[in-house]
Amino acid sequence: MRTFLTAVFLVAGFAVLHAQRAPDNVMIYSGETDAYQPCEPSIAISPSNPDILVAGSVLDNVHRSTDGGWTWKTETLTSRFGVFGDPCVVASPKGDFYYLHLSNPDGLAWSSEALLDRIVVQRGKGKGKRWTKGAGMGLNDQKDQDKEWAAVSVSGRSLVSCWTQFDKYDSPLASDSSIILCSTSNRKAKVWTEPVRVNKLAGDCLDGDWTVEGAVPDIAADGTIYVAWAHADTIWMDRSTDGGVTWLKKDLRVAQIAGGWDCVVRGFNRANGMPVTRVDRSNGPHAGRVYVNWTDNRNGPDDQDVWVVYSDDGGTTWTAPIRVNDDPAGAQQFFTWMDVDDITGFVHIVFYDRRKAAANYPNPATKPSWDTEVYVASSYDGGATWRNLLVSEKSFRPQEKMFFGDYNNISAYDGRVRPIWTRNDQGILSIWTAFMDGFE
């Protein structure tokens, strides 16, 4: 009996240690000498060869790995239209990568009216080795094109990009407004359709709660395009069943985003809970399910939580919000992003997390609890339940004056999961990933 109990305790102890051990972390890039320190990282695993990954980070960095993410080579991305942040990297089953970003056509940045005159996409040929000079979409030098994202169809033959168009960024005028635009292209990504407005209710231009933002599209296996965005305290969605030519006459209400998408997070000068849309494109039991993920503070101003809802009828009806983070109430979780594995159908959500800091300093008014870690929550049952995993090996503290951008990112394919995030070490920002293989 004593031998049996000893064996039980050893197994239980190993299980606890394994559950608490963070996956191996790899630093992709450090911005020690950069004028614009890296942030807003995006990452994509190649479906044609999962050992090949491409990532992007502010302002014009492109990172590439050919060994599954253990080692990385970083280059500066150049384009005839300039490269000015908001990196979005997506991968195609054809072996291509696509890097979308903002424009800076004359290189004068904020001192020029030409800044943000279009969204730029560059195709990475040769599995991300060589990049085209770039194609533009939504060209309009009288307005500002911002905060884009993209998706590739399961065939790799079509792409969609959606973004926010400001009449004039940061304008307080009631006559200036923001709208959501979407455009499509084929595999070559050279020619894009005339952008179509998809939202019915316009927002303001102040880059806050009343601005329409968070347009992250996805293309279902049947070709239906879905995109959700936030406006004030509501997440809205539209869909197109004809390749982005026409959209619904009335937007679909997804969920409330309590407190709005413009969040207050200690130690960050800006943060957001804008939604992310993903569709289950696998052949699994939840094929076709549409997920939307975001953060909000419905449980209190210092209790930002991660939420997800899903729809099995194309976005017409939705579940009640499901809390993704599994810690006790009172901590902040923020900067969320989601991916759905096209092969397994498993859902993975990355976010910054302060559960340990909240436990150490239960009264944030007396001692700032800014210690930040990175978690990934995974669901293997279609979003009903979530398993949280600490993926960062060390915590960090942000600095309020530093620009951390608006997002982190995550990519999942055939059981491989690669989150990507920004961390701060004594005023130096760096980009990191973690190896989650085998942590299911």
Secondary structure, 3 states (H helix, E strand, C coil): CHHHHHHHHHHHHHHHHHHHCCCCEEEEEECCCCCCCCCCCEEEECCCCCCCEEEEECCCEEEEECCCCCCCEEEECCCCCCCCCCCEEEECCCCCEEEEEECCCCCCHHHCCCCCCCEEEEEEHHHHCEECCCEEECCCCCCEEEEEEEEECCCCCEEEEEEEEECCCCCCCCCCCEEEEEEEEECCCCCCCCCEECCCCCECCCCCCCCCEEEEEEECCCCCEEEEEEECCEEEEEEECCCCCCCCCCCEEEEECCCCCEECCCCCCCEECCCEEEECCCCCCCCCCEEEEEEECCCCCCCCEEEEEEECCCCCCCCCCEECCCCCCCCCEEEEEEEECCCCCCEEEEEEECHHHHHHCCCCCCCCCCCEEEEEEEECCCCCCCEEEECCCCCECCCCCCCCCCCCEEEEECCEEEEEEEEEECCEEEEEEECCCCCC
